[in-house]
Amino acid sequence: MIYNSWNRFNTNPTVISIQKDYRTWKTAFPAATVCFANKLDVKLAERLIKKNWPAATEEQLRYSMSFLYTVANAEYKSFNHFLLFRDDKRLDKLDLLKLATQVSYH
């Protein structure tokens, strides 16, 4: 059942469903959930980078932005993106959940 729902979402991420009680025909107003495809708020990420690394070079800024993008958009199917940063020991002690909430759209 989950596999079918997952496949349906991947082929069409907009899903509309209505549940009805066929005896009373009372229908609740449909709800909508919107999720950003890219969860990184670039302005928040830039502020965080400038605050923590004010003298960063352009290359360091791109690297940091790439890492923040990976953290903010982490999901099961994208964990392999973290392999790009596996040798960077500076990142080992970071609280990734806290970091994700600091740079994601609210």
VMD Tcl script that draws the C-alpha trace (Angstrom):
set ca {
  {0.00 0.00 0.00}
  {2.82 2.40 0.89}
  {4.72 1.50 -2.28}
  {1.69 2.37 -4.43}
  {1.23 5.70 -2.64}
  {4.93 6.49 -3.03}
  {4.81 5.74 -6.76}
  {1.68 7.84 -7.17}
  {3.36 10.76 -5.39}
  {6.50 10.47 -7.54}
  {4.51 10.48 -10.79}
  {2.17 13.29 -9.70}
  {2.99 15.09 -6.43}
  {-0.36 16.89 -6.51}
  {-2.93 14.53 -5.07}
  {-6.55 15.39 -4.38}
  {-8.68 13.03 -2.38}
  {-12.11 13.36 -0.85}
  {-13.57 11.03 1.72}
  {-17.34 10.77 1.73}
  {-19.83 9.01 3.85}
  {-22.17 7.67 1.21}
  {-25.11 7.68 3.63}
  {-25.10 11.34 4.64}
  {-23.22 12.96 1.74}
  {-21.60 15.46 4.09}
  {-18.26 16.52 2.72}
  {-15.57 18.33 4.68}
  {-13.71 21.15 2.96}
  {-10.59 19.70 1.33}
  {-7.20 20.51 2.86}
  {-4.01 21.34 1.01}
  {-0.41 20.77 1.98}
  {2.37 22.52 0.12}
  {6.00 21.47 0.35}
  {8.86 23.41 -1.19}
  {10.87 21.48 -3.76}
  {13.95 23.39 -2.57}
  {13.72 23.97 1.17}
  {16.82 26.17 1.44}
  {16.15 29.85 2.08}
  {19.19 31.34 0.33}
  {19.01 34.64 2.24}
  {19.00 32.86 5.61}
  {21.86 30.63 4.47}
  {23.93 33.60 3.29}
  {23.39 35.40 6.62}
  {24.43 32.30 8.56}
  {27.59 31.83 6.46}
  {28.59 35.51 6.76}
  {27.96 35.46 10.52}
  {30.06 32.33 11.14}
  {32.74 32.80 8.46}
  {33.04 36.54 7.74}
  {36.40 36.17 5.94}
  {35.40 33.20 3.78}
  {36.66 33.08 0.23}
  {34.30 32.73 -2.72}
  {35.15 29.02 -2.95}
  {34.44 28.54 0.77}
  {31.12 30.36 0.38}
  {30.10 28.03 -2.48}
  {31.17 24.98 -0.48}
  {29.23 26.15 2.60}
  {26.16 26.95 0.51}
  {26.34 23.51 -1.09}
  {26.51 21.88 2.34}
  {23.57 23.93 3.65}
  {21.56 23.03 0.54}
  {22.27 19.35 1.21}
  {21.26 19.66 4.86}
  {18.08 21.65 4.19}
  {16.92 19.26 1.47}
  {17.92 16.02 3.18}
  {15.58 13.12 2.70}
  {16.00 9.38 2.47}
  {16.71 9.32 -1.25}
  {19.29 12.14 -1.03}
  {21.52 10.87 1.80}
  {24.21 9.99 -0.74}
  {24.72 13.75 -1.31}
  {26.38 13.88 2.11}
  {29.23 11.76 0.71}
  {30.68 14.95 -0.81}
  {31.36 16.20 2.72}
  {32.45 12.96 4.44}
  {36.12 13.95 4.78}
  {35.42 17.38 6.28}
  {35.97 16.85 10.02}
  {34.76 20.41 10.78}
  {31.22 19.26 10.03}
  {31.24 16.28 12.42}
  {30.08 18.21 15.47}
  {27.30 20.18 13.79}
  {23.69 19.67 14.86}
  {22.19 19.04 11.41}
  {18.58 19.34 12.57}
  {19.24 22.73 14.16}
  {21.17 23.82 11.08}
  {18.34 22.70 8.77}
  {15.77 24.68 10.76}
  {17.99 27.78 10.66}
  {18.27 27.84 6.86}
  {14.92 26.41 5.72}
  {11.77 28.25 4.77}
  {9.49 28.65 7.79}
}
mol new
graphics top color blue
foreach p $ca { graphics top sphere $p radius 0.5 }
foreach p [lrange $ca 0 end-1] q [lrange $ca 1 end] { graphics top cylinder $p $q radius 0.2 }
display resetview
